[in-house]
Amino acid sequence: MKYLCLAHEEEALFKAMPHQEWLALRQETLAYVDSLKASGHLIATHALQSAKHGVLVRIRDHRLITTDGPFIETKEQLGGIFLIEAHDFNEALRIAARWPSARLGTIEVRPIEESLREDSRYGDPT
């Protein structure tokens, strides 16, 4: 089963990190990515640019409304994603827990819906 892992991180924490500490975390992350690829668990991973470069898009009353980032008053922003293959939810949680930035932020793990369901967008899976 596929799971999307969303890495929520505090940009200010990474900006304040000493360069050598950043390099060590970066290397640890790249090594973990390589191990997930080798084990067949990693489907894709991408870091995101700063939330200040994002734009929210909404249509309300047939009008386009955009909001420049950062979007919400929170310390953590979505910093990246990784899509994994795991046997079950527990294995997905174990994989996410070993992602290095989980020590500094939060990793949200969500099962992938392979298609939009007819009965209910957010209903319980059958």
VMD Tcl script that builds the backbone (N, CA, C; Angstrom):
set m [mol new atoms 378]
animate dup $m
set s [atomselect $m all]
$s set {name element resname resid chain x y z} {
  {N N MET 1 A 0.846 -1.177 0.000}
  {CA C MET 1 A 0.000 0.000 0.000}
  {C C MET 1 A 0.893 1.241 0.000}
  {N N LYS 2 A 0.407 2.294 -0.634}
  {CA C LYS 2 A 1.167 3.532 -0.725}
  {C C LYS 2 A 0.739 4.498 0.384}
  {N N TYR 3 A 1.727 5.233 0.892}
  {CA C TYR 3 A 1.497 6.238 1.929}
  {C C TYR 3 A 2.264 7.501 1.554}
  {N N LEU 4 A 1.618 8.649 1.723}
  {CA C LEU 4 A 2.288 9.917 1.532}
  {C C LEU 4 A 2.701 10.428 2.895}
  {N N CYS 5 A 3.961 10.760 3.028}
  {CA C CYS 5 A 4.486 11.298 4.275}
  {C C CYS 5 A 4.804 12.772 4.032}
  {N N LEU 6 A 4.211 13.617 4.847}
  {CA C LEU 6 A 4.368 15.064 4.725}
  {C C LEU 6 A 5.270 15.539 5.849}
  {N N ALA 7 A 6.386 16.124 5.501}
  {CA C ALA 7 A 7.349 16.594 6.498}
  {C C ALA 7 A 7.051 18.053 6.826}
  {N N HIS 8 A 6.542 18.285 8.025}
  {CA C HIS 8 A 6.267 19.641 8.504}
  {C C HIS 8 A 7.470 20.075 9.327}
  {N N GLU 9 A 8.039 21.210 8.939}
  {CA C GLU 9 A 9.281 21.649 9.555}
  {C C GLU 9 A 9.209 23.133 9.889}
  {N N GLU 10 A 9.993 23.526 10.871}
  {CA C GLU 10 A 10.076 24.926 11.260}
  {C C GLU 10 A 11.237 25.563 10.503}
  {N N GLU 11 A 10.922 26.403 9.528}
  {CA C GLU 11 A 11.965 27.011 8.706}
  {C C GLU 11 A 12.998 27.743 9.549}
  {N N ALA 12 A 12.541 28.466 10.551}
  {CA C ALA 12 A 13.463 29.247 11.380}
  {C C ALA 12 A 14.492 28.352 12.069}
  {N N LEU 13 A 14.088 27.153 12.461}
  {CA C LEU 13 A 15.005 26.216 13.105}
  {C C LEU 13 A 16.121 25.811 12.153}
  {N N PHE 14 A 15.774 25.546 10.909}
  {CA C PHE 14 A 16.780 25.161 9.921}
  {C C PHE 14 A 17.680 26.335 9.558}
  {N N LYS 15 A 17.116 27.538 9.479}
  {CA C LYS 15 A 17.920 28.714 9.161}
  {C C LYS 15 A 18.919 29.034 10.269}
  {N N ALA 16 A 18.528 28.765 11.514}
  {CA C ALA 16 A 19.395 29.056 12.655}
  {C C ALA 16 A 20.417 27.949 12.924}
  {N N MET 17 A 20.269 26.817 12.290}
  {CA C MET 17 A 21.141 25.667 12.519}
  {C C MET 17 A 22.565 25.972 12.052}
  {N N PRO 18 A 23.563 25.660 12.876}
  {CA C PRO 18 A 24.947 25.828 12.417}
  {C C PRO 18 A 25.180 25.005 11.143}
  {N N HIS 19 A 26.007 25.539 10.258}
  {CA C HIS 19 A 26.211 24.920 8.946}
  {C C HIS 19 A 26.665 23.471 9.055}
  {N N GLN 20 A 27.576 23.175 9.946}
  {CA C GLN 20 A 28.070 21.799 10.092}
  {C C GLN 20 A 26.947 20.863 10.543}
  {N N GLU 21 A 26.069 21.360 11.411}
  {CA C GLU 21 A 24.921 20.560 11.862}
  {C C GLU 21 A 23.971 20.298 10.688}
  {N N TRP 22 A 23.758 21.337 9.866}
  {CA C TRP 22 A 22.922 21.185 8.679}
  {C C TRP 22 A 23.513 20.144 7.731}
  {N N LEU 23 A 24.828 20.224 7.494}
  {CA C LEU 23 A 25.474 19.272 6.594}
  {C C LEU 23 A 25.335 17.837 7.109}
  {N N ALA 24 A 25.452 17.658 8.422}
  {CA C ALA 24 A 25.308 16.318 9.012}
  {C C ALA 24 A 23.879 15.807 8.841}
  {N N LEU 25 A 22.893 16.667 9.090}
  {CA C LEU 25 A 21.487 16.276 8.926}
  {C C LEU 25 A 21.191 15.972 7.458}
  {N N ARG 26 A 21.710 16.791 6.575}
  {CA C ARG 26 A 21.522 16.583 5.140}
  {C C ARG 26 A 22.095 15.229 4.720}
  {N N GLN 27 A 23.307 14.929 5.166}
  {CA C GLN 27 A 23.936 13.660 4.807}
  {C C GLN 27 A 23.147 12.473 5.375}
  {N N GLU 28 A 22.680 12.613 6.603}
  {CA C GLU 28 A 21.872 11.559 7.219}
  {C C GLU 28 A 20.588 11.327 6.421}
  {N N THR 29 A 19.969 12.417 5.973}
  {CA C THR 29 A 18.743 12.316 5.183}
  {C C THR 29 A 19.013 11.635 3.846}
  {N N LEU 30 A 20.075 12.039 3.175}
  {CA C LEU 30 A 20.406 11.439 1.874}
  {C C LEU 30 A 20.729 9.949 2.026}
  {N N ALA 31 A 21.395 9.582 3.112}
  {CA C ALA 31 A 21.695 8.168 3.361}
  {C C ALA 31 A 20.408 7.386 3.603}
  {N N TYR 32 A 19.459 7.984 4.337}
  {CA C TYR 32 A 18.185 7.312 4.589}
  {C C TYR 32 A 17.399 7.158 3.289}
  {N N VAL 33 A 17.417 8.184 2.444}
  {CA C VAL 33 A 16.765 8.103 1.132}
  {C C VAL 33 A 17.356 6.948 0.336}
  {N N ASP 34 A 18.668 6.847 0.320}
  {CA C ASP 34 A 19.323 5.743 -0.407}
  {C C ASP 34 A 18.901 4.390 0.148}
  {N N SER 35 A 18.806 4.259 1.475}
  {CA C SER 35 A 18.408 2.973 2.064}
  {C C SER 35 A 16.954 2.631 1.738}
  {N N LEU 36 A 16.079 3.641 1.692}
  {CA C LEU 36 A 14.679 3.400 1.328}
  {C C LEU 36 A 14.562 3.001 -0.144}
  {N N LYS 37 A 15.371 3.621 -0.999}
  {CA C LYS 37 A 15.381 3.234 -2.411}
  {C C LYS 37 A 15.841 1.785 -2.542}
  {N N ALA 38 A 16.916 1.439 -1.850}
  {CA C ALA 38 A 17.483 0.091 -1.948}
  {C C ALA 38 A 16.511 -0.970 -1.442}
  {N N SER 39 A 15.706 -0.630 -0.450}
  {CA C SER 39 A 14.763 -1.596 0.117}
  {C C SER 39 A 13.464 -1.673 -0.679}
  {N N GLY 40 A 13.281 -0.765 -1.644}
  {CA C GLY 40 A 12.062 -0.755 -2.448}
  {C C GLY 40 A 10.907 -0.006 -1.803}
  {N N HIS 41 A 11.151 0.661 -0.692}
  {CA C HIS 41 A 10.078 1.396 -0.015}
  {C C HIS 41 A 9.823 2.784 -0.601}
  {N N LEU 42 A 10.856 3.430 -1.127}
  {CA C LEU 42 A 10.708 4.804 -1.592}
  {C C LEU 42 A 10.233 4.844 -3.040}
  {N N ILE 43 A 9.141 5.555 -3.267}
  {CA C ILE 43 A 8.627 5.767 -4.618}
  {C C ILE 43 A 9.118 7.113 -5.134}
  {N N ALA 44 A 9.017 8.153 -4.316}
  {CA C ALA 44 A 9.458 9.493 -4.702}
  {C C ALA 44 A 9.651 10.334 -3.458}
  {N N THR 45 A 10.536 11.292 -3.550}
  {CA C THR 45 A 10.691 12.270 -2.471}
  {C C THR 45 A 11.072 13.604 -3.081}
  {N N HIS 46 A 10.552 14.672 -2.505}
  {CA C HIS 46 A 10.852 16.019 -2.984}
  {C C HIS 46 A 10.842 16.986 -1.816}
  {N N ALA 47 A 11.875 17.809 -1.761}
  {CA C ALA 47 A 11.883 18.926 -0.819}
  {C C ALA 47 A 11.104 20.068 -1.463}
  {N N LEU 48 A 10.537 20.909 -0.648}
  {CA C LEU 48 A 9.808 22.070 -1.151}
  {C C LEU 48 A 10.587 23.333 -0.838}
  {N N GLN 49 A 10.466 24.332 -1.704}
  {CA C GLN 49 A 11.041 25.630 -1.399}
  {C C GLN 49 A 10.268 26.236 -0.233}
  {N N SER 50 A 10.773 27.309 0.303}
  {CA C SER 50 A 10.160 27.985 1.441}
  {C C SER 50 A 8.680 28.282 1.186}
  {N N ALA 51 A 7.889 28.225 2.253}
  {CA C ALA 51 A 6.461 28.555 2.155}
  {C C ALA 51 A 6.251 29.983 1.661}
  {N N LYS 52 A 7.247 30.845 1.837}
  {CA C LYS 52 A 7.100 32.220 1.348}
  {C C LYS 52 A 7.028 32.278 -0.174}
  {N N HIS 53 A 7.411 31.190 -0.856}
  {CA C HIS 53 A 7.334 31.142 -2.312}
  {C C HIS 53 A 6.028 30.520 -2.805}
  {N N GLY 54 A 5.176 30.067 -1.901}
  {CA C GLY 54 A 3.922 29.420 -2.274}
  {C C GLY 54 A 2.776 30.405 -2.400}
  {N N VAL 55 A 1.743 29.967 -3.081}
  {CA C VAL 55 A 0.523 30.759 -3.238}
  {C C VAL 55 A -0.666 29.822 -3.068}
  {N N LEU 56 A -1.624 30.224 -2.261}
  {CA C LEU 56 A -2.875 29.485 -2.139}
  {C C LEU 56 A -3.827 29.974 -3.229}
  {N N VAL 57 A -4.556 29.055 -3.838}
  {CA C VAL 57 A -5.507 29.388 -4.897}
  {C C VAL 57 A -6.895 28.930 -4.458}
  {N N ARG 58 A -7.849 29.838 -4.547}
  {CA C ARG 58 A -9.242 29.518 -4.225}
  {C C ARG 58 A -10.143 30.145 -5.283}
  {N N ILE 59 A -11.277 29.518 -5.508}
  {CA C ILE 59 A -12.328 30.126 -6.318}
  {C C ILE 59 A -13.523 30.315 -5.383}
  {N N ARG 60 A -13.947 31.540 -5.213}
  {CA C ARG 60 A -15.107 31.863 -4.386}
  {C C ARG 60 A -15.989 32.816 -5.182}
  {N N ASP 61 A -17.272 32.476 -5.246}
  {CA C ASP 61 A -18.206 33.296 -6.020}
  {C C ASP 61 A -17.676 33.541 -7.438}
  {N N HIS 62 A -17.121 32.494 -8.047}
  {CA C HIS 62 A -16.602 32.526 -9.415}
  {C C HIS 62 A -15.418 33.474 -9.582}
  {N N ARG 63 A -14.768 33.836 -8.470}
  {CA C ARG 63 A -13.610 34.730 -8.518}
  {C C ARG 63 A -12.371 33.981 -8.056}
  {N N LEU 64 A -11.263 34.254 -8.717}
  {CA C LEU 64 A -9.979 33.712 -8.315}
  {C C LEU 64 A -9.433 34.539 -7.163}
  {N N ILE 65 A -9.087 33.869 -6.084}
  {CA C ILE 65 A -8.493 34.532 -4.924}
  {C C ILE 65 A -7.157 33.846 -4.656}
  {N N THR 66 A -6.099 34.626 -4.572}
  {CA C THR 66 A -4.792 34.074 -4.259}
  {C C THR 66 A -4.270 34.708 -2.975}
  {N N THR 67 A -3.527 33.919 -2.222}
  {CA C THR 67 A -2.902 34.389 -0.991}
  {C C THR 67 A -1.451 33.964 -1.027}
  {N N ASP 68 A -0.555 34.937 -0.918}
  {CA C ASP 68 A 0.868 34.630 -0.888}
  {C C ASP 68 A 1.235 34.012 0.450}
  {N N GLY 69 A 2.227 33.121 0.420}
  {CA C GLY 69 A 2.685 32.460 1.633}
  {C C GLY 69 A 3.634 33.336 2.425}
  {N N PRO 70 A 3.936 32.966 3.659}
  {CA C PRO 70 A 3.380 31.819 4.380}
  {C C PRO 70 A 1.914 32.054 4.706}
  {N N PHE 71 A 1.194 30.964 4.859}
  {CA C PHE 71 A -0.264 31.032 4.818}
  {C C PHE 71 A -0.951 31.052 6.170}
  {N N ILE 72 A -0.405 30.361 7.130}
  {CA C ILE 72 A -1.076 30.265 8.419}
  {C C ILE 72 A -0.096 30.619 9.524}
  {N N GLU 73 A -0.628 31.019 10.626}
  {CA C GLU 73 A 0.210 31.373 11.759}
  {C C GLU 73 A 0.609 30.105 12.498}
  {N N THR 74 A 1.685 29.522 12.056}
  {CA C THR 74 A 2.197 28.315 12.672}
  {C C THR 74 A 3.708 28.326 12.527}
  {N N LYS 75 A 4.376 27.640 13.421}
  {CA C LYS 75 A 5.832 27.560 13.323}
  {C C LYS 75 A 6.256 26.600 12.232}
  {N N GLU 76 A 5.498 25.520 12.040}
  {CA C GLU 76 A 5.884 24.498 11.075}
  {C C GLU 76 A 5.140 24.675 9.755}
  {N N GLN 77 A 5.886 24.513 8.657}
  {CA C GLN 77 A 5.309 24.552 7.329}
  {C C GLN 77 A 5.623 23.230 6.644}
  {N N LEU 78 A 4.897 22.946 5.582}
  {CA C LEU 78 A 5.186 21.756 4.798}
  {C C LEU 78 A 6.526 21.959 4.112}
  {N N GLY 79 A 7.499 21.124 4.453}
  {CA C GLY 79 A 8.852 21.288 3.932}
  {C C GLY 79 A 9.203 20.307 2.835}
  {N N GLY 80 A 8.459 19.206 2.761}
  {CA C GLY 80 A 8.748 18.216 1.746}
  {C C GLY 80 A 7.809 17.034 1.865}
  {N N ILE 81 A 7.891 16.159 0.882}
  {CA C ILE 81 A 7.031 14.973 0.863}
  {C C ILE 81 A 7.861 13.765 0.482}
  {N N PHE 82 A 7.443 12.604 0.957}
  {CA C PHE 82 A 7.992 11.370 0.416}
  {C C PHE 82 A 6.875 10.358 0.320}
  {N N LEU 83 A 6.819 9.712 -0.827}
  {CA C LEU 83 A 5.808 8.715 -1.128}
  {C C LEU 83 A 6.464 7.353 -0.969}
  {N N ILE 84 A 5.852 6.517 -0.126}
  {CA C ILE 84 A 6.458 5.218 0.171}
  {C C ILE 84 A 5.494 4.080 -0.098}
  {N N GLU 85 A 6.054 2.912 -0.218}
  {CA C GLU 85 A 5.296 1.668 -0.318}
  {C C GLU 85 A 5.580 0.918 0.975}
  {N N ALA 86 A 4.534 0.492 1.669}
  {CA C ALA 86 A 4.694 -0.252 2.919}
  {C C ALA 86 A 3.645 -1.348 2.966}
  {N N HIS 87 A 3.940 -2.394 3.731}
  {CA C HIS 87 A 3.001 -3.517 3.847}
  {C C HIS 87 A 1.726 -3.110 4.568}
  {N N ASP 88 A 1.859 -2.219 5.557}
  {CA C ASP 88 A 0.689 -1.769 6.314}
  {C C ASP 88 A 1.015 -0.430 6.970}
  {N N PHE 89 A 0.028 0.113 7.668}
  {CA C PHE 89 A 0.170 1.426 8.292}
  {C C PHE 89 A 1.285 1.433 9.330}
  {N N ASN 90 A 1.420 0.369 10.093}
  {CA C ASN 90 A 2.465 0.312 11.109}
  {C C ASN 90 A 3.857 0.376 10.489}
  {N N GLU 91 A 4.047 -0.320 9.387}
  {CA C GLU 91 A 5.345 -0.237 8.725}
  {C C GLU 91 A 5.576 1.175 8.192}
  {N N ALA 92 A 4.546 1.817 7.659}
  {CA C ALA 92 A 4.668 3.195 7.175}
  {C C ALA 92 A 5.072 4.127 8.317}
  {N N LEU 93 A 4.499 3.918 9.491}
  {CA C LEU 93 A 4.857 4.745 10.653}
  {C C LEU 93 A 6.316 4.532 11.050}
  {N N ARG 94 A 6.774 3.288 11.011}
  {CA C ARG 94 A 8.173 3.007 11.356}
  {C C ARG 94 A 9.121 3.676 10.361}
  {N N ILE 95 A 8.769 3.643 9.084}
  {CA C ILE 95 A 9.600 4.287 8.063}
  {C C ILE 95 A 9.636 5.798 8.305}
  {N N ALA 96 A 8.480 6.386 8.552}
  {CA C ALA 96 A 8.402 7.833 8.778}
  {C C ALA 96 A 9.157 8.244 10.039}
  {N N ALA 97 A 9.109 7.432 11.064}
  {CA C ALA 97 A 9.761 7.756 12.329}
  {C C ALA 97 A 11.277 7.820 12.187}
  {N N ARG 98 A 11.823 7.115 11.208}
  {CA C ARG 98 A 13.275 7.127 11.004}
  {C C ARG 98 A 13.729 8.258 10.083}
  {N N TRP 99 A 12.785 9.016 9.494}
  {CA C TRP 99 A 13.155 10.153 8.667}
  {C C TRP 99 A 13.861 11.153 9.580}
  {N N PRO 100 A 15.082 11.589 9.259}
  {CA C PRO 100 A 15.865 12.408 10.192}
  {C C PRO 100 A 15.174 13.669 10.707}
  {N N SER 101 A 14.441 14.384 9.876}
  {CA C SER 101 A 13.820 15.623 10.363}
  {C C SER 101 A 12.618 15.376 11.269}
  {N N ALA 102 A 12.229 14.115 11.463}
  {CA C ALA 102 A 11.165 13.822 12.434}
  {C C ALA 102 A 11.601 14.246 13.838}
  {N N ARG 103 A 12.912 14.294 14.073}
  {CA C ARG 103 A 13.432 14.735 15.372}
  {C C ARG 103 A 13.255 16.230 15.570}
  {N N LEU 104 A 13.070 16.961 14.486}
  {CA C LEU 104 A 12.986 18.422 14.553}
  {C C LEU 104 A 11.598 18.957 14.242}
  {N N GLY 105 A 10.796 18.174 13.558}
  {CA C GLY 105 A 9.464 18.615 13.151}
  {C C GLY 105 A 8.469 17.486 13.306}
  {N N THR 106 A 7.560 17.397 12.367}
  {CA C THR 106 A 6.484 16.403 12.411}
  {C C THR 106 A 6.353 15.756 11.042}
  {N N ILE 107 A 6.181 14.448 11.021}
  {CA C ILE 107 A 5.917 13.743 9.776}
  {C C ILE 107 A 4.478 13.240 9.833}
  {N N GLU 108 A 3.659 13.700 8.920}
  {CA C GLU 108 A 2.270 13.232 8.824}
  {C C GLU 108 A 2.234 12.085 7.823}
  {N N VAL 109 A 1.622 10.976 8.204}
  {CA C VAL 109 A 1.543 9.790 7.343}
  {C C VAL 109 A 0.082 9.586 6.963}
  {N N ARG 110 A -0.182 9.532 5.653}
  {CA C ARG 110 A -1.563 9.358 5.183}
  {C C ARG 110 A -1.605 8.313 4.093}
  {N N PRO 111 A -2.547 7.369 4.202}
  {CA C PRO 111 A -2.719 6.386 3.133}
  {C C PRO 111 A -3.174 7.073 1.847}
  {N N ILE 112 A -2.735 6.540 0.726}
  {CA C ILE 112 A -3.119 7.063 -0.587}
  {C C ILE 112 A -4.434 6.418 -1.018}
  {N N GLU 113 A -5.358 7.224 -1.499}
  {CA C GLU 113 A -6.571 6.725 -2.147}
  {C C GLU 113 A -6.206 6.522 -3.612}
  {N N GLU 114 A -6.336 5.324 -4.102}
  {CA C GLU 114 A -5.955 5.054 -5.488}
  {C C GLU 114 A -6.922 5.686 -6.483}
  {N N SER 115 A -8.132 5.997 -6.053}
  {CA C SER 115 A -9.095 6.681 -6.922}
  {C C SER 115 A -10.081 7.431 -6.042}
  {N N LEU 116 A -10.764 8.390 -6.620}
  {CA C LEU 116 A -11.796 9.118 -5.874}
  {C C LEU 116 A -13.008 8.205 -5.709}
  {N N ARG 117 A -13.395 8.013 -4.483}
  {CA C ARG 117 A -14.510 7.120 -4.177}
  {C C ARG 117 A -15.840 7.757 -4.580}
  {N N GLU 118 A -16.802 6.937 -4.953}
  {CA C GLU 118 A -18.126 7.438 -5.315}
  {C C GLU 118 A -18.977 7.734 -4.092}
  {N N ASP 119 A -18.831 6.920 -3.035}
  {CA C ASP 119 A -19.745 7.038 -1.898}
  {C C ASP 119 A -19.489 8.284 -1.056}
  {N N SER 120 A -18.235 8.646 -0.815}
  {CA C SER 120 A -17.947 9.793 0.022}
  {C C SER 120 A -16.476 10.142 -0.107}
  {N N ARG 121 A -16.166 11.387 -0.240}
  {CA C ARG 121 A -14.776 11.806 -0.409}
  {C C ARG 121 A -13.936 11.393 0.788}
  {N N TYR 122 A -14.431 11.576 1.999}
  {CA C TYR 122 A -13.645 11.280 3.189}
  {C C TYR 122 A -14.293 10.195 4.036}
  {N N GLY 123 A -15.058 9.325 3.421}
  {CA C GLY 123 A -15.686 8.227 4.154}
  {C C GLY 123 A -14.675 7.176 4.539}
  {N N ASP 124 A -15.067 6.293 5.436}
  {CA C ASP 124 A -14.207 5.193 5.817}
  {C C ASP 124 A -14.030 4.250 4.641}
  {N N PRO 125 A -12.800 3.745 4.438}
  {CA C PRO 125 A -12.597 2.805 3.326}
  {C C PRO 125 A -13.376 1.531 3.549}
  {N N THR 126 A -13.836 0.940 2.450}
  {CA C THR 126 A -14.602 -0.307 2.562}
  {C C THR 126 A -13.698 -1.487 2.425}
}
mol reanalyze $m
mol bondsrecalc $m
mol representation Tube
mol addrep $m
